[in-house]
């Protein structure tokens, strides 16, 4: 399937040799990796405040499943944000020309995993690893003890493990006496990366932010466990076998620089996915900063830049974060094909001081497709209020949720 609005990031000088040395490890040849999955690889992050993440989600209609994000440069780490803000405010001064080691993405590798049952989060971890704990080539990405492997059949093997945290009286508490693990397979419906586009508007530094819609539709299978680390007793176990979604985001500068709010999400049916994003900004406008992309098995993507969007019926999360109850968007692609998406949020999946994740359902209409041109599905919406990451009390709570993993921790060998 053809790709649209594709961009190519600079490659590591040693990337080709790394590919050659790893060819066959996952059964993927060098040519296959270059042709189909080049944009899925780890990118060279040299800009101050850069970041990269790989995101997977699989939730059944009953609300059971898992969400996984592996980070190189955790863009929501309060200390990372503090350094980014200092650098941005000193642009043009003599200080901006000096080396800023604390602005390297490699200093903040992390993983976030959340497990859901009946629409409620039952376990989660946010683990931060020592600097330079990420390694990657075209078919294998490792962040700390977590791993994504591209297999010969085109599926992704996913292994994650970490120490969860619970929240007591509104404050996160690490649980190093427990361990959350998952061993999963994600099988994309469509072959090769589907679409690449900007994820948000550029800021005054000119840094780009890229949304790689690698596999917006697929199936996730596997098992999830939460165990007591000392006794080995099972606290929670779950089998996963449902529709899944995967994308990949990377940026050459701070995600929160110049943007206070980000919204993005997706809606899925048995053979299709509609993915969308918004990055409202008063200072910089970019026709690609907002978008709606429709993927259907057997068809090229339909790409709508800057759709007309209405956010209505606002409500608030437990953290007093405002989010829309309904979203409508419509527009036409470069060939004049109209597309309309109407979605509503059924309930809050989980919420944090700066982030709300919502369960969504809705209908997409595109003339000439489906039954009467209408598709009905379910999905997820993310609402980020990035300004809150700089608020003193809230940033302390975010830091409390992060469990640092030292190099000699037993989790590396489990």
Buried (B, 14 or more C-beta within 10 A) or exposed (E): BEBBBEEEBEEBEEBBEBBEEBBEEBEBBBEBBEEBBBBBBBBBBEBBBBBBBBBBBBBBEEBBBBBBBBBBBBBBBBBBBBBBBBBBEBEEEEEBEEEBEBBBBBBBBBBBBBBBBEBEBBBBBBBBBBEEBBEBBBBBBBBBBBBBBBBEEBBBBBBBBBBBBEEEEEEBEBBBEBBBBBBBBBBBBBEBBBBBBBBBBBBEBEBBBBBBBBBBBBBBBBEBBBBEBEEEEEBBEBEBBBBBBBBBBBBBBBBBBBBBBBBBBBBBBEBBBBBBBBBBBEEBEBEBBBBBBBBBEEBBBBBBBBBEBEBEEEEEBEBEBEBBEBBBBBBEBEEEBBBBBBBBBBEBBBBBBBBBBBBBBBBBBBEEBBEEBEBEBBBBBBBBBBEBBBBEEBBEBBEBBBBEBEEEBEBBEE
